[in-house]
Amino acid sequence: MYSSKLVDVYRDGRVESSHFGHIAVVSSDGKLLYSLGDPNRVTYARSSVKPLQTIPVVETGAGDRYGLSESDISLCCASHSGEAQHTDRVLSILGRAGIEDTALQCGTHIPHAQDTYKKLIAEGKDLTPLYSNCSGKHTGMLVTAKHMGETLEDYYLPSHPVQQRILKTISELADYPIEKIEMGTDGCGVPVHALPLERFAYAFARMARPDYLGEERAMAINRITTAMMKYPEMVGGTGRFCTDFMKAAGGRLFGKAGAEAVYLIGDRETGVGIAIKIEDGNGRAAYPVALETLRQLDFINDEQLNNLMHHYRPVLKNARQENVGELVPSFTLHKC
């Protein structure tokens, strides 16, 4: 496996470090259009596949039965910040399904939103799975299990019908044999799936242009991608890249970050999917690469890029909060 240099890290004008990685750009008919590094690198897409994992929530009818709004569906795709806008909505969805939040099996971690964490400390409250960035995804899984009459206590296990439906959906969207999908355990305890990077790009390309997937699936996918783009604050949160990016993209592009520096993008206008993996797993490099890829493909304009400059050319600060450097994309896509 080989990788290409994608980002240089400058400190006071000198390159201090570089991030290497892989990019695959695929059309909705499965053609690899552009690449860098190894587009076939087998990759755990981590949280980047949450939009795919949400498809069964809609297709089974669980979303309709429990009155999931577009904001709710967007939250099911989220790696959210744990702000009140996220946790209140999780509780609302679970409440409509008659499920206690103690059923969430996503584990606990400090929320991204520091104000939320400080408030919990000040009020003497414990962290619970409600504040996990994955509680929206797990809520979608729980309400699907409830709707289908399946057990709730083990919904996160690979053998559970909820996870089997997700596995089948990923195999179908990526057009990749289910028996070849490698499985691991994600940070929130559910199965995580490893496929060649270009297969994830293809899956997002098909989500961007789902018309040939059958009427029912196309309707489900359009509901999900529309929800993400209309309510991007649910996908991430205040100041988060996914949120800022989809706001700037104006209903054309949808994207989702994953741990260990993965990013997946779908372009509704061209039906193109993009998959990015930073080899060292450092997420700070993923967003400049995503935006530079979109710039080179002419999928975003200068005004949009300028509005996202703090993600495109992130500034490095020292402990005195002085600007001491920046991250700069340093690649040219290879046309296949």
NORJO-V741007 format. One record per helix or strand of 2 or more residues. SS is the DSSP state (H for helix, E for strand). FROM is the first residue (numbers start at 1). TO is the last residue. If there is no record, write none. Layout:
ss from to
SS FROM TO
SS FROM TO
This chain:
ss from to
E 4 11
E 14 27
E 32 36
E 42 44
H 46 53
H 55 59
H 62 65
H 70 76
H 84 96
H 101 103
H 114 122
H 129 131
H 135 147
H 161 174
H 178 180
E 182 185
E 191 196
H 197 208
H 210 213
H 215 230
H 232 235
H 241 249
E 253 258
E 262 267
E 272 278
H 284 296
H 302 307
H 309 312
E 315 317
E 323 329
E 334 335
